[in-house]
Amino acid sequence: VQLQAFGGGLVQAGASLRLSCAASGRPFSFYVMGWFRQAPGKEREFVATISRSGGSTYYTDSVKGRFTISRDNAKNTAYLQMNSLKPEDTAVYYCAARDSIYTGHYYYNAYEYERWGQGTQVTVSS
């Protein structure tokens, strides 16, 4: 599967953005999807993940209640709705895919993902 992330931009604190991750190739429903981010000078960190079916999600603590991950298997697209953005959310955001036989599982370690998109920059000004 090939992944392309888009939707980033420059916004003020408190604003919202929706990132999209478009997939092509093998059927999208075979993949667990995840979002990660990397800020300048920092390691890549987990943000959110969603199971193949979309029925299970998991978030890092810092985005719980503000970010929502979702997917539309018919459109081969995963989303990350980001509300109440903070300057500390500034980073390059990457989507990732992991082939899985389990419809309800998710993964939150970067090393568990097989495919990565190119990243989209999110900058939140104070």
Secondary structure as a PSIPRED ss2 file (coil, helix, strand):
# PSIPRED VFORMAT (PSIPRED V4.0)

   1 V C   1.000  0.000  0.000
   2 Q E   0.000  0.000  1.000
   3 L E   0.000  0.000  1.000
   4 Q E   0.000  0.000  1.000
   5 A E   0.000  0.000  1.000
   6 F E   0.000  0.000  1.000
   7 G C   1.000  0.000  0.000
   8 G C   1.000  0.000  0.000
   9 G E   0.000  0.000  1.000
  10 L E   0.000  0.000  1.000
  11 V E   0.000  0.000  1.000
  12 Q E   0.000  0.000  1.000
  13 A C   1.000  0.000  0.000
  14 G C   1.000  0.000  0.000
  15 A C   1.000  0.000  0.000
  16 S C   1.000  0.000  0.000
  17 L E   0.000  0.000  1.000
  18 R E   0.000  0.000  1.000
  19 L E   0.000  0.000  1.000
  20 S E   0.000  0.000  1.000
  21 C E   0.000  0.000  1.000
  22 A E   0.000  0.000  1.000
  23 A E   0.000  0.000  1.000
  24 S E   0.000  0.000  1.000
  25 G C   1.000  0.000  0.000
  26 R C   1.000  0.000  0.000
  27 P C   1.000  0.000  0.000
  28 F H   0.000  1.000  0.000
  29 S H   0.000  1.000  0.000
  30 F H   0.000  1.000  0.000
  31 Y E   0.000  0.000  1.000
  32 V E   0.000  0.000  1.000
  33 M E   0.000  0.000  1.000
  34 G E   0.000  0.000  1.000
  35 W E   0.000  0.000  1.000
  36 F E   0.000  0.000  1.000
  37 R E   0.000  0.000  1.000
  38 Q E   0.000  0.000  1.000
  39 A C   1.000  0.000  0.000
  40 P C   1.000  0.000  0.000
  41 G C   1.000  0.000  0.000
  42 K C   1.000  0.000  0.000
  43 E C   1.000  0.000  0.000
  44 R C   1.000  0.000  0.000
  45 E E   0.000  0.000  1.000
  46 F E   0.000  0.000  1.000
  47 V E   0.000  0.000  1.000
  48 A E   0.000  0.000  1.000
  49 T E   0.000  0.000  1.000
  50 I E   0.000  0.000  1.000
  51 S C   1.000  0.000  0.000
  52 R C   1.000  0.000  0.000
  53 S C   1.000  0.000  0.000
  54 G C   1.000  0.000  0.000
  55 G C   1.000  0.000  0.000
  56 S C   1.000  0.000  0.000
  57 T E   0.000  0.000  1.000
  58 Y E   0.000  0.000  1.000
  59 Y E   0.000  0.000  1.000
  60 T C   1.000  0.000  0.000
  61 D H   0.000  1.000  0.000
  62 S H   0.000  1.000  0.000
  63 V H   0.000  1.000  0.000
  64 K C   1.000  0.000  0.000
  65 G C   1.000  0.000  0.000
  66 R C   1.000  0.000  0.000
  67 F E   0.000  0.000  1.000
  68 T E   0.000  0.000  1.000
  69 I E   0.000  0.000  1.000
  70 S E   0.000  0.000  1.000
  71 R E   0.000  0.000  1.000
  72 D E   0.000  0.000  1.000
  73 N C   1.000  0.000  0.000
  74 A C   1.000  0.000  0.000
  75 K C   1.000  0.000  0.000
  76 N C   1.000  0.000  0.000
  77 T E   0.000  0.000  1.000
  78 A E   0.000  0.000  1.000
  79 Y E   0.000  0.000  1.000
  80 L E   0.000  0.000  1.000
  81 Q E   0.000  0.000  1.000
  82 M E   0.000  0.000  1.000
  83 N C   1.000  0.000  0.000
  84 S C   1.000  0.000  0.000
  85 L C   1.000  0.000  0.000
  86 K C   1.000  0.000  0.000
  87 P H   0.000  1.000  0.000
  88 E H   0.000  1.000  0.000
  89 D H   0.000  1.000  0.000
  90 T C   1.000  0.000  0.000
  91 A E   0.000  0.000  1.000
  92 V E   0.000  0.000  1.000
  93 Y E   0.000  0.000  1.000
  94 Y E   0.000  0.000  1.000
  95 C E   0.000  0.000  1.000
  96 A E   0.000  0.000  1.000
  97 A E   0.000  0.000  1.000
  98 R E   0.000  0.000  1.000
  99 D E   0.000  0.000  1.000
 100 S C   1.000  0.000  0.000
 101 I C   1.000  0.000  0.000
 102 Y C   1.000  0.000  0.000
 103 T C   1.000  0.000  0.000
 104 G C   1.000  0.000  0.000
 105 H C   1.000  0.000  0.000
 106 Y C   1.000  0.000  0.000
 107 Y C   1.000  0.000  0.000
 108 Y C   1.000  0.000  0.000
 109 N C   1.000  0.000  0.000
 110 A H   0.000  1.000  0.000
 111 Y H   0.000  1.000  0.000
 112 E H   0.000  1.000  0.000
 113 Y C   1.000  0.000  0.000
 114 E C   1.000  0.000  0.000
 115 R E   0.000  0.000  1.000
 116 W E   0.000  0.000  1.000
 117 G C   1.000  0.000  0.000
 118 Q C   1.000  0.000  0.000
 119 G C   1.000  0.000  0.000
 120 T E   0.000  0.000  1.000
 121 Q E   0.000  0.000  1.000
 122 V E   0.000  0.000  1.000
 123 T E   0.000  0.000  1.000
 124 V E   0.000  0.000  1.000
 125 S E   0.000  0.000  1.000
 126 S C   1.000  0.000  0.000
